[in-house]
Amino acid sequence: MGTLPSPREARQFLTRFSSPDTTTVADLTVVDKLLWPKDHLALIKLEGPFDTENLASIAQTLVQLQRLGLMSVVMLDNQTWWSNQGALSDILLDSEAEQQVAEIRRRMMKDMTDLVEEIERSGGKARPVFEGIFEEADHRHDSIDRIVTQDDVSKVSVSPGLQPIRSCLRLKHIPVMIPIATTTQSHRIPIQSNKALVALAKYMGETAADKSLTSGTGSETGHETLVPMRLIVINTTGGIPLTRANGIRGPTHCFVNLKDEYHTIVDDLNNMNHIPEQLAQSYQSDLDMIKESLEHLPLTCSALITSSPSLTLITNLITDKPLFSSTMREQDPKVMLATTVLRNGLDIFTFRGSLQGLDLKRLQGLLESSFGKSLDAEGFFARIEPRTRTVILAGQDYMGAAIVTREGGNIYEEGHEQRTLASVAYLDKFSIAPKSQGIGVADILWKKLTDEFPDLVWRSRTDNPVNKWYFDRADGYIRIPGTNWTVFWYGQEGLKLMRDYIQICRDIPASFSNTPLKRT
């Protein structure tokens, strides 16, 4: 049940996806007026081939997403377009080159037409877009219409304005594109879809930064800046396969912080023996495309690789999180195989054994802004300094932090008996700056915690609204009798150490005052 949206997530969804001025869409139904998209786009790559049933399911999902407030801009891809092309000679007659390019275009056009028709059958509106978007930037094909492989065009640019896409969005039609670029001599040549998507994402990111492009256009459409909030790859094989488990569960990566994990994943893909080499190369190509695209887009933009579009995309749209987590329990293996969520992410800094190197004033500011209460800074830092195990810091500007201390190991009197409490890793603070919430910082920090600590205990006030998030990531929990604390833990030692966990969490003094933090 961890994938169901919490009340907070539902409120955030309704806030982001507010309805437009209904005076501009008078022909819509009452339901459509409430749910029609405004300023929310997704760049979606469909990596076929798909059979008829799967294509129909994808089309239905695109229509459902549109009604929920996310308009799709679709790019098609299919390795069968290029089949038998590699066997051709590098030296071709003009007529042979023209026939080759014409055959690839024919295959692309057929797939594009099939998807447009499926969207129409599903109750939506779609329009094919096969020219007017991409241009060849290296001018290698100006004099002859010739292509041997999909990598023959090395540089792709985007036609200024993106009028074909804007026209579709104004009419509430889903644009369905194929990767074809136009040369300066007006030749139309097939290109690699990932190169086209990177060029499109770069252009869209630049329009977001250029305020002049949006001035005076507010009455035209709800998508003036054309900045996507999601970059989605729908394939037939699922998320990025996982080999270096590090204690993380699942056959695929569930969440990827590209800044921190990109090189490790690339190394894994280059050394995988349990999947075909061509599939590993496809994953790496998509990973590179997503990484480069997200670098040009706002931090709030996330990416998704999935093979189960309906449940995955709609849930991710509302919750902005993976369908499973490395610490969530009782998960559907089919879902775990299907999905990887990726973010451009941020740099992670780890401090071990002491607080040396940390800016304690900035850390105090992070904790107070996150919890909304005044921290007893002197008492708190004096308590944790001699027992600090690890501090994981997200970003140089203190976007989030996880503070883990060594607790226990002391003699405790229980009735007439004395016993030594176990020495355990205790999550003393887990905080995200308010300005950094909703961009995946919590997932990034939590993943680093689970990588480093196979067993972890922490406590939270029973009325803390974050507890639902903790429930999803804990193996167990119990309330401390006579207090307002709930103890959480994950790891195999949890049940054995439950008595010690309770005593340790009971003895730790509160760090914050009960009065709300005064805002200045």
C-alpha positions as CSV (number, residue, x, y, z in Angstrom):
1,M,0.0,0.0,0.0
2,G,3.0,2.2,0.1
3,T,2.3,3.5,-3.5
4,L,-1.0,5.1,-2.5
5,P,-0.8,8.9,-2.3
6,S,-0.9,10.4,1.1
7,P,-3.2,13.4,1.8
8,R,-0.2,15.7,1.6
9,E,0.7,14.3,-1.8
10,A,-2.8,14.6,-3.0
11,R,-3.0,18.2,-2.0
12,Q,0.3,18.9,-3.8
13,F,-1.0,17.3,-6.9
14,L,-4.2,19.4,-6.8
15,T,-2.2,22.5,-6.2
16,R,0.2,21.8,-9.1
17,F,-2.6,20.7,-11.5
18,S,-5.0,23.6,-11.0
19,S,-7.6,24.0,-13.7
20,P,-7.2,26.7,-16.4
21,D,-9.4,29.6,-17.1
22,T,-12.5,27.8,-18.4
23,T,-13.6,30.7,-20.5
24,T,-10.9,29.7,-23.0
25,V,-12.2,26.1,-23.3
26,A,-16.0,26.5,-23.3
27,D,-16.6,23.4,-25.3
28,L,-15.2,21.1,-22.6
29,T,-17.3,19.0,-20.2
30,V,-17.5,19.9,-16.5
31,V,-15.1,17.2,-15.7
32,D,-12.7,18.2,-18.4
33,K,-12.8,21.8,-17.2
34,L,-11.7,20.6,-13.7
35,L,-8.9,18.3,-15.0
36,W,-7.7,19.7,-18.3
37,P,-3.9,20.2,-18.4
38,K,-2.3,23.6,-17.9
39,D,1.5,24.2,-18.2
40,H,2.4,20.5,-17.5
41,L,4.1,18.5,-20.1
42,A,5.9,15.2,-20.4
43,L,8.5,14.2,-23.0
44,I,7.7,10.5,-23.7
45,K,9.8,8.1,-25.7
46,L,8.1,5.0,-26.9
47,E,10.8,2.4,-27.4
48,G,9.1,-0.4,-29.5
49,P,8.3,-2.6,-31.1
50,F,4.9,-3.0,-29.2
51,D,2.3,-5.5,-30.1
52,T,-1.3,-4.3,-30.7
53,E,-2.5,-4.9,-27.1
54,N,0.4,-3.1,-25.5
55,L,0.1,-0.2,-28.0
56,A,-3.6,0.2,-27.1
57,S,-2.7,0.2,-23.4
58,I,-0.1,2.9,-23.9
59,A,-2.6,5.0,-25.9
60,Q,-5.2,4.7,-23.2
61,T,-2.6,5.8,-20.6
62,L,-1.6,8.8,-22.6
63,V,-5.3,9.9,-22.8
64,Q,-5.7,9.3,-19.0
65,L,-2.6,11.4,-18.2
66,Q,-4.0,14.2,-20.4
67,R,-7.2,14.2,-18.4
68,L,-5.2,14.2,-15.2
69,G,-3.3,17.3,-16.3
70,L,-0.2,15.9,-18.0
71,M,0.0,16.5,-21.8
72,S,2.4,14.1,-23.6
73,V,4.8,15.1,-26.3
74,V,5.7,11.7,-27.8
75,M,8.8,10.6,-29.7
76,L,8.8,7.1,-31.3
77,D,11.7,4.7,-31.5
78,N,12.0,1.2,-32.8
79,Q,15.2,-0.8,-33.5
80,T,13.4,-2.7,-36.3
81,W,13.4,0.5,-38.4
82,W,17.1,0.0,-38.9
83,S,17.1,-3.7,-39.4
84,N,19.3,-4.9,-42.3
85,Q,20.8,-1.4,-42.7
86,G,24.1,-2.3,-41.2
87,A,24.7,-4.9,-43.9
88,L,24.6,-2.3,-46.6
89,S,27.8,-1.0,-48.2
90,D,29.2,2.3,-47.1
91,I,29.5,3.2,-50.7
92,L,26.0,3.6,-52.2
93,L,24.6,4.9,-55.4
94,D,22.3,7.9,-55.0
95,S,19.3,5.7,-56.0
96,E,20.2,3.1,-53.4
97,A,20.6,5.7,-50.7
98,E,17.3,7.2,-51.5
99,Q,15.6,3.8,-51.4
100,Q,17.2,3.0,-48.0
101,V,16.1,6.3,-46.5
102,A,12.7,6.0,-48.0
103,E,12.2,2.5,-46.4
104,I,13.2,3.7,-43.0
105,R,10.9,6.7,-43.2
106,R,8.1,4.3,-44.3
107,R,8.5,2.2,-41.3
108,M,8.6,5.3,-39.0
109,M,5.4,6.7,-40.6
110,K,3.6,3.4,-40.2
111,D,4.4,3.3,-36.4
112,M,3.4,6.9,-36.0
113,T,0.1,6.4,-37.8
114,D,-0.7,3.3,-35.7
115,L,-0.2,5.2,-32.4
116,V,-2.3,8.2,-33.6
117,E,-5.1,5.9,-34.5
118,E,-4.9,4.1,-31.2
119,I,-5.1,7.4,-29.3
120,E,-8.1,8.4,-31.3
121,R,-9.8,5.0,-30.6
122,S,-9.1,5.6,-26.9
123,G,-11.1,8.9,-26.9
124,G,-8.2,11.3,-27.3
125,K,-6.9,13.5,-30.1
126,A,-3.5,13.1,-31.6
127,R,-1.6,14.6,-34.5
128,P,1.4,13.2,-36.4
129,V,4.5,15.4,-36.5
130,F,7.2,14.4,-39.0
131,E,8.8,17.6,-40.0
132,G,9.4,21.1,-38.9
133,I,11.1,20.2,-35.5
134,F,14.6,18.8,-36.1
135,E,17.4,20.0,-38.3
136,E,20.8,18.4,-39.1
137,A,23.4,20.6,-37.5
138,D,26.6,19.2,-39.0
139,H,25.6,19.7,-42.6
140,R,27.1,16.3,-43.7
141,H,24.1,15.4,-45.8
142,D,23.6,18.6,-47.8
143,S,24.7,17.2,-51.2
144,I,23.4,13.7,-51.1
145,D,20.4,12.0,-49.4
146,R,22.4,9.1,-47.9
147,I,22.4,7.3,-44.6
148,V,23.8,4.0,-43.5
149,T,23.1,3.7,-39.8
150,Q,21.0,5.7,-37.2
151,D,24.3,7.2,-35.9
152,D,25.2,8.7,-39.2
153,V,23.9,12.1,-38.1
154,S,26.1,13.3,-35.2
155,K,24.5,16.7,-34.4
156,V,20.9,17.7,-34.2
157,S,19.3,21.1,-33.6
158,V,15.7,22.2,-33.1
159,S,13.8,24.6,-35.3
160,P,13.1,27.8,-33.4
161,G,9.6,28.2,-32.0
162,L,8.5,24.6,-32.2
163,Q,5.4,25.7,-33.9
164,P,4.1,22.2,-34.9
165,I,4.2,21.2,-31.2
166,R,2.6,24.5,-30.0
167,S,-0.1,24.1,-32.6
168,C,-1.0,20.6,-31.3
169,L,-1.1,21.7,-27.7
170,R,-3.3,24.7,-28.5
171,L,-5.8,22.2,-30.0
172,K,-5.4,19.8,-27.1
173,H,-3.9,17.2,-29.5
174,I,-1.1,14.9,-28.4
175,P,1.9,15.4,-30.8
176,V,3.4,12.1,-32.0
177,M,6.8,12.6,-33.5
178,I,9.3,10.5,-35.4
179,P,13.0,11.2,-35.4
180,I,13.5,12.9,-38.8
181,A,15.7,15.9,-39.4
182,T,15.8,18.3,-42.3
183,T,19.0,19.3,-44.0
184,T,19.8,22.7,-45.5
185,Q,19.0,21.2,-48.9
186,S,15.6,20.1,-47.6
187,H,16.4,16.4,-47.5
188,R,14.5,14.6,-44.7
189,I,16.8,12.0,-43.0
190,P,16.2,9.6,-40.1
191,I,18.2,10.3,-37.0
192,Q,18.7,8.6,-33.6
193,S,15.7,9.3,-31.4
194,N,17.8,9.9,-28.3
195,K,19.8,12.6,-30.0
196,A,16.5,14.2,-31.1
197,L,15.2,14.1,-27.5
198,V,18.4,15.7,-26.1
199,A,18.2,18.5,-28.6
200,L,14.5,19.0,-27.7
201,A,15.1,19.0,-24.0
202,K,18.0,21.5,-24.4
203,Y,15.8,23.8,-26.4
204,M,12.9,23.5,-23.9
205,G,15.3,24.2,-21.0
206,E,16.6,27.3,-22.7
207,T,13.1,28.7,-23.2
208,A,12.5,28.3,-19.5
209,A,15.5,30.5,-18.8
210,D,14.6,33.0,-21.4
211,K,11.8,35.1,-20.1
212,S,11.5,37.0,-23.3
213,L,10.1,34.0,-25.1
214,T,7.1,33.9,-22.9
215,S,6.2,37.6,-22.8
216,G,2.9,38.4,-24.5
217,T,2.0,34.8,-25.2
218,G,-0.1,34.0,-22.1
219,S,-3.4,34.1,-24.0
220,E,-2.3,31.6,-26.6
221,T,-1.9,28.4,-24.7
222,G,-1.2,26.9,-21.3
223,H,2.1,25.5,-22.5
224,E,4.0,28.7,-23.5
225,T,7.4,27.7,-22.1
226,L,7.2,24.1,-23.2
227,V,9.1,22.9,-20.2
228,P,8.5,19.2,-19.3
229,M,8.0,18.1,-15.7
230,R,8.6,14.5,-16.7
231,L,10.9,12.7,-19.1
232,I,9.6,9.2,-19.7
233,V,10.9,6.1,-21.5
234,I,8.3,3.3,-22.1
235,N,10.0,0.1,-23.3
236,T,9.3,-3.6,-23.4
237,T,12.0,-4.6,-20.8
238,G,11.5,-2.4,-17.7
239,G,13.8,-0.4,-15.5
240,I,17.6,-0.4,-15.4
241,P,18.8,-3.8,-14.2
242,L,20.7,-4.0,-10.8
243,T,23.8,-6.0,-10.1
244,R,25.6,-4.2,-7.3
245,A,22.9,-4.7,-4.7
246,N,24.6,-3.2,-1.7
247,G,21.7,-4.5,0.4
248,I,19.1,-2.9,-2.0
249,R,16.2,-5.1,-2.9
250,G,14.8,-5.6,-6.3
251,P,16.0,-6.7,-9.7
252,T,16.1,-3.1,-11.0
253,H,17.3,0.2,-9.7
254,C,14.2,1.8,-8.1
255,F,15.7,5.3,-7.8
256,V,18.8,6.8,-9.3
257,N,20.7,10.0,-8.3
258,L,22.5,10.5,-11.6
259,K,25.2,12.8,-10.1
260,D,26.1,10.2,-7.5
261,E,25.4,6.9,-9.3
262,Y,25.8,7.4,-13.1
263,H,29.4,6.1,-13.4
264,T,28.7,3.0,-11.2
265,I,25.6,2.1,-13.3
266,V,27.5,2.5,-16.6
267,D,30.3,0.2,-15.2
268,D,27.6,-2.3,-14.2
269,L,26.0,-2.2,-17.7
270,N,29.4,-2.7,-19.3
271,N,30.0,-5.9,-17.2
272,M,26.6,-7.6,-17.2
273,N,26.6,-11.2,-18.4
274,H,23.0,-12.0,-17.7
275,I,21.4,-9.7,-20.4
276,P,22.2,-9.4,-24.1
277,E,24.9,-6.9,-25.1
278,Q,22.5,-5.0,-27.3
279,L,20.0,-4.6,-24.4
280,A,22.8,-3.3,-22.2
281,Q,23.8,-0.8,-24.9
282,S,20.1,0.3,-25.2
283,Y,19.9,1.0,-21.4
284,Q,23.2,2.9,-21.5
285,S,22.0,5.0,-24.5
286,D,18.7,5.8,-22.6
287,L,20.7,6.6,-19.4
288,D,23.0,9.0,-21.3
289,M,20.0,10.6,-23.0
290,I,18.2,11.1,-19.6
291,K,21.3,12.4,-17.9
292,E,22.1,15.0,-20.6
293,S,18.4,16.0,-21.0
294,L,17.9,16.6,-17.2
295,E,21.1,18.7,-17.1
296,H,19.2,21.2,-19.3
297,L,15.9,21.1,-17.5
298,P,14.8,22.4,-14.1
299,L,15.7,20.5,-11.0
300,T,12.0,19.7,-10.5
301,C,12.0,17.6,-13.6
302,S,12.3,13.8,-13.1
303,A,12.7,10.8,-15.4
304,L,11.1,7.4,-15.5
305,I,12.0,4.2,-17.3
306,T,9.1,1.7,-17.3
307,S,7.4,-1.1,-19.1
308,S,4.1,-0.9,-17.2
309,P,2.8,2.5,-18.2
310,S,-0.7,2.8,-16.7
311,L,-0.2,2.2,-13.0
312,T,3.4,3.5,-13.0
313,L,2.8,6.8,-14.7
314,I,-0.4,7.8,-13.0
315,T,0.9,6.9,-9.5
316,N,4.2,8.8,-10.2
317,L,2.3,11.8,-11.5
318,I,0.5,12.1,-8.2
319,T,3.2,11.0,-5.7
320,D,6.3,12.0,-7.7
321,K,8.1,8.9,-6.3
322,P,9.0,5.3,-7.3
323,L,6.4,2.5,-7.0
324,F,8.8,0.7,-4.7
325,S,11.7,1.6,-2.5
326,S,14.8,-0.3,-1.4
327,T,13.2,-0.5,2.1
328,M,9.5,-0.9,1.3
329,R,8.2,-4.4,2.1
330,E,5.7,-6.8,0.5
331,Q,6.1,-5.4,-3.0
332,D,4.9,-6.8,-6.3
333,P,8.0,-8.3,-8.1
334,K,6.4,-7.4,-11.5
335,V,6.3,-3.8,-10.4
336,M,9.8,-3.9,-9.1
337,L,11.0,-5.2,-12.5
338,A,9.1,-2.5,-14.4
339,T,10.3,0.8,-13.1
340,T,13.3,3.1,-12.5
341,V,12.9,6.7,-11.4
342,L,15.8,9.0,-12.2
343,R,16.7,12.6,-11.2
344,N,19.6,14.8,-12.1
345,G,20.2,14.8,-8.4
346,L,22.8,16.6,-6.3
347,D,26.2,16.1,-4.8
348,I,26.3,14.0,-1.6
349,F,28.9,14.6,1.1
350,T,29.6,12.1,3.9
351,F,31.3,13.0,7.2
352,R,32.3,10.1,9.5
353,G,33.3,10.0,13.1
354,S,32.8,13.7,14.0
355,L,31.2,17.0,13.1
356,Q,34.5,18.4,11.8
357,G,34.1,20.0,8.4
358,L,30.4,20.8,8.8
359,D,29.1,24.4,9.1
360,L,27.1,24.0,12.3
361,K,25.2,27.3,11.9
362,R,24.0,26.2,8.5
363,L,23.1,22.7,9.8
364,Q,21.2,24.3,12.6
365,G,19.3,26.5,10.1
366,L,18.4,23.4,8.0
367,L,17.1,21.5,11.1
368,E,15.1,24.4,12.3
369,S,13.5,25.2,8.9
370,S,12.7,21.5,8.3
371,F,11.1,20.9,11.8
372,G,9.7,24.3,12.2
373,K,11.0,24.6,15.8
374,S,13.9,26.2,17.6
375,L,16.8,23.9,18.2
376,D,18.7,23.7,21.5
377,A,21.9,24.0,19.4
378,E,24.4,24.0,22.2
379,G,22.9,21.0,24.0
380,F,22.2,19.1,20.7
381,F,25.7,19.4,19.2
382,A,27.4,18.7,22.6
383,R,25.4,15.5,22.9
384,I,26.0,14.1,19.4
385,E,29.7,15.3,18.9
386,P,31.3,12.4,20.9
387,R,28.9,9.8,19.4
388,T,28.6,10.8,15.8
389,R,28.9,7.9,13.4
390,T,27.9,9.5,10.0
391,V,26.4,12.7,8.7
392,I,25.2,12.6,5.1
393,L,24.7,16.0,3.6
394,A,22.8,16.7,0.4
395,G,24.2,19.5,-1.6
396,Q,26.7,22.2,-0.8
397,D,23.9,24.5,0.2
398,Y,22.6,22.1,2.9
399,M,19.4,21.0,1.1
400,G,19.1,18.0,3.4
401,A,20.9,16.0,6.0
402,A,20.8,12.6,7.8
403,I,22.6,12.4,11.2
404,V,23.4,8.9,12.6
405,T,24.9,8.4,16.1
406,R,26.2,5.5,18.1
407,E,23.7,4.8,21.0
408,G,23.6,2.1,23.7
409,G,26.5,0.1,24.9
410,N,25.9,1.4,28.5
411,I,24.8,-0.6,31.6
412,Y,21.0,-0.2,32.2
413,E,19.2,-1.2,35.5
414,E,15.9,-2.9,34.9
415,G,14.3,-3.8,38.2
416,H,16.9,-5.7,40.3
417,E,18.9,-6.7,37.2
418,Q,21.6,-4.9,35.3
419,R,22.2,-5.5,31.6
420,T,24.2,-3.9,28.9
421,L,22.3,-2.2,26.1
422,A,23.3,-3.1,22.5
423,S,25.4,-0.6,20.6
424,V,23.2,0.5,17.7
425,A,23.1,3.0,14.8
426,Y,20.4,5.6,15.6
427,L,19.0,8.1,13.1
428,D,19.0,11.2,15.2
429,K,17.9,13.6,12.6
430,F,16.5,13.3,9.0
431,S,15.6,16.7,7.6
432,I,14.9,18.2,4.2
433,A,14.9,22.0,3.6
434,P,11.4,23.2,2.7
435,K,12.7,24.7,-0.6
436,S,14.2,21.3,-1.5
437,Q,11.1,19.2,-0.9
438,G,9.5,17.5,-3.9
439,I,12.7,17.1,-5.9
440,G,13.8,13.7,-4.6
441,V,16.2,14.8,-1.9
442,A,14.6,12.5,0.7
443,D,14.9,9.5,-1.5
444,I,18.5,10.2,-2.3
445,L,19.4,10.5,1.4
446,W,17.4,7.4,2.3
447,K,19.1,5.4,-0.3
448,K,22.5,6.4,1.0
449,L,21.4,5.4,4.5
450,T,20.3,2.0,3.4
451,D,23.6,1.5,1.5
452,E,25.6,2.3,4.7
453,F,23.5,0.9,7.5
454,P,21.9,-2.6,7.2
455,D,20.2,-2.0,10.6
456,L,18.9,1.4,11.8
457,V,16.6,2.7,14.5
458,W,14.9,6.0,14.9
459,R,12.0,7.7,16.6
460,S,9.3,10.1,15.7
461,R,6.5,11.9,17.5
462,T,3.3,9.9,17.1
463,D,1.5,12.8,15.5
464,N,4.2,13.6,13.0
465,P,2.7,13.8,9.5
466,V,5.9,12.3,8.0
467,N,5.2,9.0,9.8
468,K,3.4,7.5,6.7
469,W,6.7,7.9,4.8
470,Y,8.5,6.1,7.7
471,F,5.9,3.3,7.9
472,D,6.7,2.5,4.2
473,R,10.4,2.2,4.9
474,A,10.4,0.5,8.3
475,D,10.4,-3.3,9.1
476,G,8.7,-2.6,12.4
477,Y,7.5,0.0,14.8
478,I,6.2,0.3,18.4
479,R,5.0,3.1,20.6
480,I,6.9,3.8,23.8
481,P,4.4,3.5,26.6
482,G,3.7,6.8,28.5
483,T,5.3,9.0,25.8
484,N,4.4,10.6,22.5
485,W,7.2,8.7,20.7
486,T,7.0,5.9,18.1
487,V,10.1,3.8,17.5
488,F,10.8,2.7,14.0
489,W,13.5,0.3,12.7
490,Y,14.6,-1.7,9.6
491,G,17.0,-4.6,9.4
492,Q,17.2,-8.2,10.5
493,E,18.2,-7.4,14.1
494,G,15.1,-5.3,14.8
495,L,12.9,-7.8,16.7
496,K,15.9,-9.1,18.7
497,L,16.8,-5.6,19.8
498,M,13.3,-4.2,20.3
499,R,13.7,-3.8,24.1
500,D,17.0,-2.0,23.7
501,Y,15.6,0.2,21.0
502,I,12.7,1.3,23.3
503,Q,15.0,2.1,26.2
504,I,17.6,3.9,24.0
505,C,14.9,6.0,22.3
506,R,13.2,6.8,25.7
507,D,16.5,8.1,27.2
508,I,17.5,10.5,24.4
509,P,16.5,14.0,25.3
510,A,14.4,16.1,23.0
511,S,16.4,18.5,20.7
512,F,13.7,21.1,19.9
513,S,11.6,23.4,22.0
514,N,7.8,22.8,21.9
515,T,7.2,26.4,20.6
516,P,7.0,27.0,16.8
517,L,10.0,28.6,15.2
518,K,9.6,32.4,14.8
519,R,9.8,33.4,11.1
520,T,11.6,36.5,10.3
